[in-house]
Every structure is written in C-alpha cells, then in structure tokens.
Amino acid sequence: MRAVDIIQKKRDGLELTREEIEWLIEGYVAGTVPDYQMSAFAMAIYFKGMTTREISDLTMTMVGTGQEIDLSAISGIKVDKHSTGGVGDKVTLILVPLVASFSVPVAKMSGRGLGHTGGTLDKLESIKGFQIERSQEEFIRQVQDIGLSVIGQSDQLVKADKLLYALRDVTATVDTIPLIASSVMSKKIAAGADSILLDVTVGEGAFMKNIDDARVLAQTMVDLGKAVGRRTTAVITDMSQPLGTSIGNRLEILEALEILQGKGREDITDFICQLAQIMLGLANVDKTVEQVREHLQNGAALKKFEQMVEAQGGDLEDLYRPSSAKFVLEVRADGDGYISDLPAMEFGLFAMRLGAGRAVKSDVLDFETGIVFEKKVGEKVTAGQVLSKIYANQKISQELVTEFKKNVKISNERKKTKEILEIIS
C-alpha cells in the first residue's frame, strides 16, 4: 500500500477498507507515514467525512496502538465520564466523588486544558501536592481502597491519538465528527470502564456549534461504545455561557467545594445531580435526583473528594484556601435589565489572557487567576450592581474592563436557560 493512494481515495469521497485504515494509522505511529501525509489525510476526512463503519475501524485501530487498562480487579460496574470540552466545566470535580459516594467505582483518566477550554487535571494541580501521575497499579489500588481516582492519561494509552490530536490542533482539523468521535472513544475504550457517560457540549463555547452536529457526534459515540460492549449514554448540554460561576483553576476548585457542601447555585447543582443519576443508572443503581442531592447536603460526596485529594498527595488545608491573586476587580452593570448573553468562548479566551488557560501546550498556567460571575443569563441586574469579579496577578487596565463589559449583554427580556438539551442512549 501507499499513503498517497489512501489519501487520494478519501479525498475523492470513497470508503476506505479496514486494512487501509490500519496500515495508515499503524504506519503513522511507527514513523513510516510522515506528518505531512497524515495532515492531508485528516483534511480529507474533514471535507469528505467517514462512514459509521470507517469510524469504528479507525477507533479500534487507534485503541490497538497502545495499552488497554484491565480494571477487572476492581469489583462492581466501573463507570467513566467524558466531556467534549467547555468553559468553566468543573463537573468532573463534583460528579466523580458524588457517584463514588454511592459505592460505584469511578476510575477516570482526564486531560489538560487548551485554548478557551479548561482541563480537569490543571484544576486538581492547583491543590498543593496533588499528584495526577499514577502507575496503573496505584490507580487500580486507589479505586479498590476508596472507590475513585482521577489521573492523567498514560503515555502508553492510545499512542495514535496523542500524535494525531497534536497534528489536528495545528492543521485546523479538530472540529470534525469522525476525528472527535474516534479520539474520545478510543481513549474511553482503552481506559477499561464498563459504562461511559458522555457530556457532549454544544454552543458558542463548544466544538459543536449547533444541536444537529452535536446530535450526530453523540449518536456516533454511543454507537461506538455499544459496538464494543460498553453501555454508553450521551447527554447534549448547553455551552453558550460558562458553566457555573467560575472560570479559572483555583476558582473552580472553590466553586466545586461549595457545590459539594450543598451550597452551590441551584442550576448547576441540579444539572450535576441529573448527570449523577444517569451515571448511577449506567451502574444499575437506581436513585432519584433528590436522593442524589442528599449526598451533597450530608457531606458524603465531599468526604469522597477529600479522600481522593489526600490519597493523591494533596494538602487538605490548601484545598480550602482562597485565590491568592493580587488584584480583584469588581465589574458593575451600566444599566438595568436582564443578562441575555455571556458568550462562553469570549470569556474563556479572556481568562486565558489572565493566565488561567493555555494558548499553546507549553504555556505555564497561573492557577490563581480567572473570573467569578455574580450574575448569569436570565438574571435581573440594576445599574451599579456587581456583575462579576476579575482575579489577576497583573494590574487590570480600564481598557481590559471595557473589553470585558462589551461581552456582557443586557436586555429588557428575560431569557430562559436549560443545561441538558437531549439524552441519547
């Protein structure tokens, strides 16, 4: 076979065989297929797409390029969760200990943030001493002992995805359904869980900008999970505004702790309880949303989170400390009305400029910086009322405040919001 022939075949919109996909992906991992040819292949997929069978073959070929984790030593149905990315997305920090508090084991590998999207690992590393690197044996032992662990993805897991994702990131081929689906599901399948909850975000701050594309992506990933015997449910969720009140690593830890203590905003608390109910259902544990919420109010979920932090070297005293950012600036409303728009991507990029996110993978994060919103979409404001607080370690100019405020839209009509848009199982 020749790479150029496979690229040409896909460029012309023809269906590739499993052998052709295997030859190309395995050759890329081995170094016999160069970056420039894989870039051309990714762009051909971007424009011509792939059939369901091709995506399945691509996914399983990618799984085969690295280790597969065996979680059989952990008793019970192991559940996992993945989000396709967003702004202010601290769901994993709350959802994992909440589900684990019902004696359902959660063995999760998470990622870092890039661009306007945040990463769970970065948030956890804002806790002094927290270790995201764990051997497979330590990972399994911790889940056996306390029921949960969140660690970084092993370099030995799905080698093809690590190479291909870095290439897609610099060739404008990230946001295409076949490559997103195969990337997500190859890692979830290799990670070894029995059941998988997929949070497919849609909107201005997500890779999927409209509900139709999100639905196709969600269904594709559910079908991939089903094909390999993994019980899989996808939830399509709104990412038109930042999730919750905070953007930024330390700030999101603090918000997560509020929710874990039963003191969080009603909307995000209810959203996470609904996700937990679905995730528990994937482990054959039937609970109402109200029963799930009890574990936030009675401290059971918080205790699990603290156990995980301690087990992974984190300092429990440091866990609860406020942000040490040097400057905290209150942004106030210029007029009366209702918040009608808080564009997630714009505020994600704004937080990145403060140091809370990375423009490139090598950027060093400032864990203390970010944004806390006092008001969200649909809420009433009056002139002079605090809309949000900006946390920074450099002086905040008036020009920066003006830029921030232009993205806060206020109107006379109240806009209703809904976190979960659809469930596909």
NUDOTI-165486 format. One record per residue (C-alpha): residue number from 1; residue in one letter; x negated, y, z negated. Coordinates in nm, 2 decimals, decimal comma. Layout:
<mardrens>
MARDREN  rogu  vovo      xx      yy      zz
MARDREN   NUM     A       X       Y       Z
...
</mardrens>
This chain:
<mardrens>
MARDREN  rogu  vovo      xx      yy      zz
MARDREN     1     M    0,00    0,00    0,00
MARDREN     2     R   -0,09    0,37    0,04
MARDREN     3     A    0,02    0,65   -0,18
MARDREN     4     V    0,08    0,88    0,12
MARDREN     5     D    0,33    0,63    0,27
MARDREN     6     I    0,53    0,61   -0,06
MARDREN     7     I    0,53    0,99   -0,09
MARDREN     8     Q    0,65    1,02    0,27
MARDREN     9     K    0,92    0,76    0,21
MARDREN    10     K    1,06    0,95   -0,09
MARDREN    11     R    1,01    1,29    0,09
MARDREN    12     D    1,24    1,16    0,37
MARDREN    13     G    1,51    1,06    0,11
MARDREN    14     L    1,46    0,68    0,13
MARDREN    15     E    1,49    0,44   -0,16
MARDREN    16     L    1,17    0,30   -0,30
MARDREN    17     T    1,12   -0,06   -0,39
MARDREN    18     R    1,03   -0,16   -0,75
MARDREN    19     E    0,69   -0,28   -0,62
MARDREN    20     E    0,62    0,06   -0,46
MARDREN    21     I    0,71    0,25   -0,78
MARDREN    22     E    0,50    0,01   -0,99
MARDREN    23     W    0,20    0,04   -0,75
MARDREN    24     L    0,21    0,42   -0,76
MARDREN    25     I    0,26    0,46   -1,14
MARDREN    26     E    0,00    0,20   -1,24
MARDREN    27     G   -0,24    0,34   -0,99
MARDREN    28     Y   -0,20    0,69   -1,14
MARDREN    29     V   -0,27    0,56   -1,49
MARDREN    30     A   -0,57    0,37   -1,36
MARDREN    31     G   -0,70    0,68   -1,19
MARDREN    32     T   -0,69    0,54   -0,83
MARDREN    33     V   -0,39    0,77   -0,74
MARDREN    34     P   -0,51    1,14   -0,79
MARDREN    35     D   -0,32    1,43   -0,94
MARDREN    36     Y   -0,25    1,59   -0,61
MARDREN    37     Q   -0,07    1,29   -0,47
MARDREN    38     M    0,13    1,24   -0,79
MARDREN    39     S    0,22    1,61   -0,78
MARDREN    40     A    0,35    1,56   -0,42
MARDREN    41     F    0,55    1,26   -0,54
MARDREN    42     A    0,70    1,45   -0,83
MARDREN    43     M    0,80    1,73   -0,60
MARDREN    44     A    0,96    1,48   -0,35
MARDREN    45     I    1,17    1,34   -0,64
MARDREN    46     Y    1,26    1,69   -0,74
MARDREN    47     F    1,41    1,76   -0,40
MARDREN    48     K    1,54    1,41   -0,30
MARDREN    49     G    1,63    1,26   -0,63
MARDREN    50     M    1,64    0,89   -0,71
MARDREN    51     T    1,90    0,62   -0,72
MARDREN    52     T    2,00    0,46   -1,06
MARDREN    53     R    1,80    0,15   -0,97
MARDREN    54     E    1,49    0,36   -0,89
MARDREN    55     I    1,51    0,55   -1,22
MARDREN    56     S    1,55    0,22   -1,41
MARDREN    57     D    1,24    0,08   -1,23
MARDREN    58     L    1,04    0,40   -1,29
MARDREN    59     T    1,14    0,39   -1,66
MARDREN    60     M    1,04    0,03   -1,72
MARDREN    61     T    0,72    0,07   -1,52
MARDREN    62     M    0,63    0,36   -1,75
MARDREN    63     V    0,71    0,15   -2,06
MARDREN    64     G    0,47   -0,11   -1,93
MARDREN    65     T    0,18    0,14   -1,92
MARDREN    66     G    0,13    0,14   -2,30
MARDREN    67     Q    0,21   -0,04   -2,62
MARDREN    68     E    0,56   -0,13   -2,73
MARDREN    69     I    0,62   -0,10   -3,10
MARDREN    70     D    0,77   -0,40   -3,27
MARDREN    71     L    1,00   -0,29   -3,56
MARDREN    72     S    1,13   -0,64   -3,63
MARDREN    73     A    0,95   -0,64   -3,97
MARDREN    74     I    1,20   -0,37   -4,08
MARDREN    75     S    1,53   -0,52   -4,19
MARDREN    76     G    1,86   -0,38   -4,06
MARDREN    77     I    1,95   -0,20   -3,74
MARDREN    78     K    1,69    0,06   -3,67
MARDREN    79     V    1,82    0,39   -3,53
MARDREN    80     D    1,64    0,67   -3,34
MARDREN    81     K    1,73    1,01   -3,21
MARDREN    82     H    1,60    1,24   -2,94
MARDREN    83     S    1,68    1,59   -2,83
MARDREN    84     T    1,61    1,72   -2,48
MARDREN    85     G    1,49    2,05   -2,64
MARDREN    86     G    1,61    2,38   -2,76
MARDREN    87     V    1,56    2,69   -2,97
MARDREN    88     G    1,59    2,67   -3,35
MARDREN    89     D    1,65    2,30   -3,33
MARDREN    90     K    1,58    2,17   -3,68
MARDREN    91     V    1,83    1,89   -3,65
MARDREN    92     T    1,58    1,60   -3,70
MARDREN    93     L    1,46    1,75   -4,03
MARDREN    94     I    1,81    1,71   -4,17
MARDREN    95     L    1,96    1,43   -3,97
MARDREN    96     V    1,68    1,17   -4,04
MARDREN    97     P    1,70    1,19   -4,42
MARDREN    98     L    2,08    1,22   -4,41
MARDREN    99     V    2,12    0,90   -4,21
MARDREN   100     A    1,84    0,72   -4,42
MARDREN   101     S    2,03    0,81   -4,74
MARDREN   102     F    2,30    0,56   -4,63
MARDREN   103     S    2,03    0,28   -4,63
MARDREN   104     V    2,00    0,29   -4,25
MARDREN   105     P    1,63    0,27   -4,15
MARDREN   106     V    1,51    0,56   -3,92
MARDREN   107     A    1,17    0,51   -3,75
MARDREN   108     K    1,11    0,82   -3,54
MARDREN   109     M    0,84    0,95   -3,32
MARDREN   110     S    0,87    1,32   -3,24
MARDREN   111     G    0,69    1,58   -3,03
MARDREN   112     R    0,55    1,93   -3,04
MARDREN   113     G    0,70    2,25   -2,90
MARDREN   114     L    0,60    2,42   -2,58
MARDREN   115     G    0,72    2,75   -2,44
MARDREN   116     H    1,06    2,86   -2,57
MARDREN   117     T    1,14    2,51   -2,72
MARDREN   118     G    1,04    2,42   -3,08
MARDREN   119     G    0,88    2,09   -3,19
MARDREN   120     T    0,97    1,88   -3,50
MARDREN   121     L    0,60    1,80   -3,56
MARDREN   122     D    0,50    2,16   -3,58
MARDREN   123     K    0,77    2,23   -3,83
MARDREN   124     L    0,66    1,95   -4,05
MARDREN   125     E    0,30    2,06   -4,03
MARDREN   126     S    0,39    2,39   -4,18
MARDREN   127     I    0,42    2,20   -4,50
MARDREN   128     K    0,08    2,19   -4,67
MARDREN   129     G   -0,08    1,84   -4,63
MARDREN   130     F    0,19    1,68   -4,42
MARDREN   131     Q    0,04    1,41   -4,20
MARDREN   132     I    0,20    1,33   -3,87
MARDREN   133     E   -0,07    1,09   -3,76
MARDREN   134     R    0,00    0,74   -3,89
MARDREN   135     S   -0,11    0,39   -3,78
MARDREN   136     Q    0,17    0,16   -3,66
MARDREN   137     E    0,12   -0,05   -3,98
MARDREN   138     E    0,16    0,26   -4,21
MARDREN   139     F    0,46    0,38   -4,01
MARDREN   140     I    0,64    0,04   -4,04
MARDREN   141     R    0,54    0,01   -4,41
MARDREN   142     Q    0,68    0,35   -4,50
MARDREN   143     V    1,01    0,28   -4,33
MARDREN   144     Q    1,02   -0,05   -4,52
MARDREN   145     D    0,95    0,13   -4,85
MARDREN   146     I    1,16    0,44   -4,83
MARDREN   147     G    1,38    0,40   -4,52
MARDREN   148     L    1,24    0,67   -4,30
MARDREN   149     S    0,93    0,82   -4,13
MARDREN   150     V    0,87    1,09   -3,87
MARDREN   151     I    0,53    1,08   -3,70
MARDREN   152     G    0,36    1,19   -3,38
MARDREN   153     Q    0,37    0,98   -3,06
MARDREN   154     S    0,09    0,74   -3,03
MARDREN   155     D   -0,16    0,79   -2,75
MARDREN   156     Q   -0,12    0,43   -2,67
MARDREN   157     L    0,26    0,46   -2,61
MARDREN   158     V    0,38    0,51   -2,25
MARDREN   159     K    0,05    0,64   -2,11
MARDREN   160     A    0,21    0,72   -1,78
MARDREN   161     D    0,45    0,97   -1,94
MARDREN   162     K    0,17    1,17   -2,11
MARDREN   163     L   -0,01    1,21   -1,78
MARDREN   164     L    0,30    1,27   -1,58
MARDREN   165     Y    0,45    1,52   -1,82
MARDREN   166     A    0,13    1,73   -1,82
MARDREN   167     L    0,14    1,73   -1,44
MARDREN   168     R    0,51    1,82   -1,42
MARDREN   169     D    0,46    2,11   -1,66
MARDREN   170     V    0,22    2,28   -1,42
MARDREN   171     T    0,39    2,19   -1,10
MARDREN   172     A    0,74    2,32   -1,17
MARDREN   173     T    0,89    1,97   -1,17
MARDREN   174     V    1,00    1,94   -1,54
MARDREN   175     D    1,37    2,00   -1,49
MARDREN   176     T    1,47    1,72   -1,26
MARDREN   177     I    1,71    1,44   -1,39
MARDREN   178     P    1,51    1,13   -1,28
MARDREN   179     L    1,19    1,25   -1,44
MARDREN   180     I    1,36    1,38   -1,76
MARDREN   181     A    1,56    1,05   -1,80
MARDREN   182     S    1,26    0,83   -1,74
MARDREN   183     S    1,03    1,03   -1,97
MARDREN   184     V    1,28    1,03   -2,26
MARDREN   185     M    1,40    0,67   -2,23
MARDREN   186     S    1,05    0,52   -2,16
MARDREN   187     K    0,94    0,66   -2,50
MARDREN   188     K    1,26    0,56   -2,68
MARDREN   189     I    1,25    0,21   -2,54
MARDREN   190     A    0,88    0,17   -2,63
MARDREN   191     A    0,93    0,31   -2,98
MARDREN   192     G    1,13   -0,01   -3,06
MARDREN   193     A    1,46    0,11   -3,22
MARDREN   194     D    1,77   -0,09   -3,18
MARDREN   195     S    2,01    0,20   -3,13
MARDREN   196     I    1,95    0,55   -2,99
MARDREN   197     L    2,13    0,88   -3,03
MARDREN   198     L    2,05    1,13   -2,75
MARDREN   199     D    2,12    1,50   -2,80
MARDREN   200     V    2,14    1,64   -2,45
MARDREN   201     T    2,14    2,02   -2,48
MARDREN   202     V    2,30    2,24   -2,22
MARDREN   203     G    2,30    2,62   -2,16
MARDREN   204     E    2,07    2,92   -2,13
MARDREN   205     G    1,81    2,78   -2,37
MARDREN   206     A    1,80    2,42   -2,24
MARDREN   207     F    1,66    2,24   -1,93
MARDREN   208     M    2,01    2,16   -1,82
MARDREN   209     K    2,18    2,49   -1,74
MARDREN   210     N    2,53    2,36   -1,66
MARDREN   211     I    2,76    2,09   -1,80
MARDREN   212     D    2,77    1,89   -1,48
MARDREN   213     D    2,39    1,84   -1,48
MARDREN   214     A    2,39    1,76   -1,85
MARDREN   215     R    2,66    1,50   -1,80
MARDREN   216     V    2,47    1,33   -1,52
MARDREN   217     L    2,15    1,33   -1,73
MARDREN   218     A    2,34    1,20   -2,04
MARDREN   219     Q    2,51    0,92   -1,84
MARDREN   220     T    2,18    0,82   -1,67
MARDREN   221     M    2,00    0,78   -2,01
MARDREN   222     V    2,29    0,59   -2,17
MARDREN   223     D    2,29    0,35   -1,87
MARDREN   224     L    1,91    0,30   -1,90
MARDREN   225     G    1,95    0,22   -2,27
MARDREN   226     K    2,24   -0,02   -2,20
MARDREN   227     A    2,04   -0,20   -1,93
MARDREN   228     V    1,76   -0,30   -2,18
MARDREN   229     G    2,00   -0,39   -2,46
MARDREN   230     R    1,97   -0,07   -2,67
MARDREN   231     R    2,30    0,06   -2,80
MARDREN   232     T    2,29    0,43   -2,68
MARDREN   233     T    2,52    0,73   -2,72
MARDREN   234     A    2,46    1,07   -2,58
MARDREN   235     V    2,60    1,39   -2,72
MARDREN   236     I    2,61    1,70   -2,50
MARDREN   237     T    2,55    2,01   -2,72
MARDREN   238     D    2,56    2,38   -2,66
MARDREN   239     M    2,22    2,56   -2,64
MARDREN   240     S    2,34    2,90   -2,52
MARDREN   241     Q    2,24    3,06   -2,85
MARDREN   242     P    1,97    2,95   -3,10
MARDREN   243     L    2,08    2,66   -3,32
MARDREN   244     G    2,15    2,77   -3,68
MARDREN   245     T    2,00    3,09   -3,82
MARDREN   246     S    1,62    3,05   -3,79
MARDREN   247     I    1,36    3,02   -3,52
MARDREN   248     G    1,00    2,96   -3,64
MARDREN   249     N    0,83    2,67   -3,82
MARDREN   250     R    0,83    2,77   -4,19
MARDREN   251     L    1,16    2,95   -4,15
MARDREN   252     E    1,33    2,64   -4,00
MARDREN   253     I    1,19    2,42   -4,29
MARDREN   254     L    1,36    2,66   -4,53
MARDREN   255     E    1,69    2,65   -4,34
MARDREN   256     A    1,67    2,27   -4,33
MARDREN   257     L    1,63    2,27   -4,71
MARDREN   258     E    1,93    2,49   -4,75
MARDREN   259     I    2,14    2,26   -4,55
MARDREN   260     L    2,00    1,95   -4,73
MARDREN   261     Q    2,11    2,12   -5,06
MARDREN   262     G    2,47    2,17   -4,92
MARDREN   263     K    2,42    2,54   -4,89
MARDREN   264     G    2,38    2,58   -4,52
MARDREN   265     R    2,62    2,76   -4,27
MARDREN   266     E    2,94    2,57   -4,22
MARDREN   267     D    2,90    2,54   -3,84
MARDREN   268     I    2,55    2,38   -3,83
MARDREN   269     T    2,63    2,17   -4,14
MARDREN   270     D    2,94    2,03   -3,98
MARDREN   271     F    2,75    1,97   -3,65
MARDREN   272     I    2,48    1,77   -3,82
MARDREN   273     C    2,73    1,57   -4,02
MARDREN   274     Q    2,91    1,48   -3,70
MARDREN   275     L    2,58    1,37   -3,54
MARDREN   276     A    2,50    1,16   -3,86
MARDREN   277     Q    2,85    1,00   -3,84
MARDREN   278     I    2,77    0,89   -3,47
MARDREN   279     M    2,42    0,77   -3,56
MARDREN   280     L    2,55    0,57   -3,86
MARDREN   281     G    2,81    0,42   -3,63
MARDREN   282     L    2,53    0,30   -3,40
MARDREN   283     A    2,41    0,10   -3,70
MARDREN   284     N    2,76   -0,03   -3,77
MARDREN   285     V    2,80    0,19   -4,08
MARDREN   286     D    3,15    0,34   -4,07
MARDREN   287     K    3,17    0,68   -4,26
MARDREN   288     T    3,39    0,98   -4,22
MARDREN   289     V    3,23    1,33   -4,18
MARDREN   290     E    3,35    1,41   -4,53
MARDREN   291     Q    3,17    1,10   -4,67
MARDREN   292     V    2,85    1,20   -4,48
MARDREN   293     R    2,87    1,56   -4,61
MARDREN   294     E    2,88    1,42   -4,97
MARDREN   295     H    2,51    1,32   -4,93
MARDREN   296     L    2,42    1,68   -4,86
MARDREN   297     Q    2,61    1,80   -5,16
MARDREN   298     N    2,50    1,54   -5,41
MARDREN   299     G    2,13    1,56   -5,33
MARDREN   300     A    2,09    1,21   -5,17
MARDREN   301     A    1,97    1,34   -4,84
MARDREN   302     L    1,74    1,60   -5,00
MARDREN   303     K    1,58    1,32   -5,21
MARDREN   304     K    1,51    1,12   -4,90
MARDREN   305     F    1,34    1,42   -4,73
MARDREN   306     E    1,13    1,48   -5,03
MARDREN   307     Q    1,03    1,12   -5,04
MARDREN   308     M    0,92    1,14   -4,68
MARDREN   309     V    0,72    1,46   -4,74
MARDREN   310     E    0,54    1,30   -5,04
MARDREN   311     A    0,48    0,97   -4,86
MARDREN   312     Q    0,31    1,15   -4,57
MARDREN   313     G    0,09    1,37   -4,79
MARDREN   314     G    0,30    1,68   -4,81
MARDREN   315     D    0,29    1,92   -5,10
MARDREN   316     L    0,64    1,93   -5,26
MARDREN   317     E    0,56    2,27   -5,43
MARDREN   318     D    0,45    2,42   -5,09
MARDREN   319     L    0,76    2,27   -4,93
MARDREN   320     Y    0,99    2,53   -5,10
MARDREN   321     R    0,77    2,84   -5,07
MARDREN   322     P    0,90    3,13   -4,87
MARDREN   323     S    0,73    3,26   -4,55
MARDREN   324     S    0,41    3,45   -4,61
MARDREN   325     A    0,45    3,67   -4,31
MARDREN   326     K    0,30    4,02   -4,38
MARDREN   327     F    0,58    4,21   -4,21
MARDREN   328     V    0,96    4,15   -4,23
MARDREN   329     L    1,17    4,40   -4,03
MARDREN   330     E    1,54    4,42   -4,05
MARDREN   331     V    1,72    4,48   -3,72
MARDREN   332     R    2,05    4,67   -3,76
MARDREN   333     A    2,36    4,70   -3,54
MARDREN   334     D    2,41    5,02   -3,34
MARDREN   335     G    2,79    4,98   -3,33
MARDREN   336     D    3,10    4,79   -3,43
MARDREN   337     G    3,23    4,47   -3,27
MARDREN   338     Y    3,17    4,10   -3,24
MARDREN   339     I    2,84    3,93   -3,14
MARDREN   340     S    2,92    3,80   -2,79
MARDREN   341     D    2,57    3,67   -2,68
MARDREN   342     L    2,24    3,57   -2,83
MARDREN   343     P    2,05    3,42   -2,53
MARDREN   344     A    1,85    3,13   -2,67
MARDREN   345     M    1,57    3,14   -2,42
MARDREN   346     E    1,51    3,51   -2,47
MARDREN   347     F    1,48    3,48   -2,84
MARDREN   348     G    1,27    3,16   -2,81
MARDREN   349     L    1,03    3,35   -2,59
MARDREN   350     F    1,03    3,64   -2,84
MARDREN   351     A    0,95    3,41   -3,13
MARDREN   352     M    0,67    3,26   -2,92
MARDREN   353     R    0,52    3,60   -2,87
MARDREN   354     L    0,52    3,64   -3,25
MARDREN   355     G    0,31    3,32   -3,27
MARDREN   356     A    0,59    3,08   -3,36
MARDREN   357     G    0,56    2,89   -3,02
MARDREN   358     R    0,30    2,80   -2,76
MARDREN   359     A    0,26    2,94   -2,41
MARDREN   360     V    0,01    2,65   -2,34
MARDREN   361     K   -0,06    2,33   -2,53
MARDREN   362     S   -0,39    2,46   -2,67
MARDREN   363     D   -0,23    2,77   -2,84
MARDREN   364     V   -0,26    2,78   -3,22
MARDREN   365     L    0,07    2,84   -3,40
MARDREN   366     D    0,14    3,09   -3,67
MARDREN   367     F    0,37    2,88   -3,89
MARDREN   368     E    0,50    3,18   -4,09
MARDREN   369     T    0,64    3,40   -3,81
MARDREN   370     G    0,98    3,39   -3,64
MARDREN   371     I    1,34    3,52   -3,66
MARDREN   372     V    1,63    3,48   -3,90
MARDREN   373     F    1,97    3,57   -3,77
MARDREN   374     E    2,22    3,71   -4,02
MARDREN   375     K    2,50    3,71   -3,76
MARDREN   376     K    2,58    3,46   -3,49
MARDREN   377     V    2,80    3,46   -3,18
MARDREN   378     G    3,17    3,52   -3,27
MARDREN   379     E    3,09    3,70   -3,59
MARDREN   380     K    3,20    4,06   -3,67
MARDREN   381     V    2,94    4,34   -3,72
MARDREN   382     T    2,96    4,70   -3,82
MARDREN   383     A    2,72    4,98   -3,73
MARDREN   384     G    2,41    4,97   -3,96
MARDREN   385     Q    2,47    4,61   -4,07
MARDREN   386     V    2,17    4,38   -4,06
MARDREN   387     L    2,18    4,15   -3,75
MARDREN   388     S    1,85    3,97   -3,81
MARDREN   389     K    1,51    3,98   -3,96
MARDREN   390     I    1,18    3,95   -3,77
MARDREN   391     Y    0,89    3,79   -3,95
MARDREN   392     A    0,55    3,88   -3,81
MARDREN   393     N    0,18    3,90   -3,91
MARDREN   394     Q    0,12    4,20   -3,69
MARDREN   395     K    0,29    4,53   -3,71
MARDREN   396     I    0,62    4,54   -3,53
MARDREN   397     S    0,65    4,83   -3,28
MARDREN   398     Q    0,97    5,02   -3,21
MARDREN   399     E    0,93    4,90   -2,85
MARDREN   400     L    0,95    4,54   -2,97
MARDREN   401     V    1,26    4,61   -3,17
MARDREN   402     T    1,42    4,78   -2,87
MARDREN   403     E    1,35    4,48   -2,66
MARDREN   404     F    1,49    4,25   -2,93
MARDREN   405     K    1,81    4,45   -2,96
MARDREN   406     K    1,88    4,46   -2,59
MARDREN   407     N    1,94    4,08   -2,60
MARDREN   408     V    2,20    4,11   -2,89
MARDREN   409     K    2,53    4,17   -2,70
MARDREN   410     I    2,82    4,32   -2,90
MARDREN   411     S    3,17    4,34   -2,75
MARDREN   412     N    3,53    4,40   -2,87
MARDREN   413     E    3,64    4,04   -2,80
MARDREN   414     R    3,57    3,76   -3,04
MARDREN   415     K    3,40    3,46   -2,86
MARDREN   416     K    3,46    3,11   -2,99
MARDREN   417     T    3,18    2,86   -3,00
MARDREN   418     K    3,16    2,48   -3,02
MARDREN   419     E    2,84    2,28   -3,08
MARDREN   420     I    2,94    1,93   -2,95
MARDREN   421     L    3,09    1,96   -2,60
MARDREN   422     E    3,11    1,59   -2,50
MARDREN   423     I    3,02    1,25   -2,62
MARDREN   424     I    2,91    0,98   -2,38
MARDREN   425     S    2,87    0,62   -2,50
</mardrens>
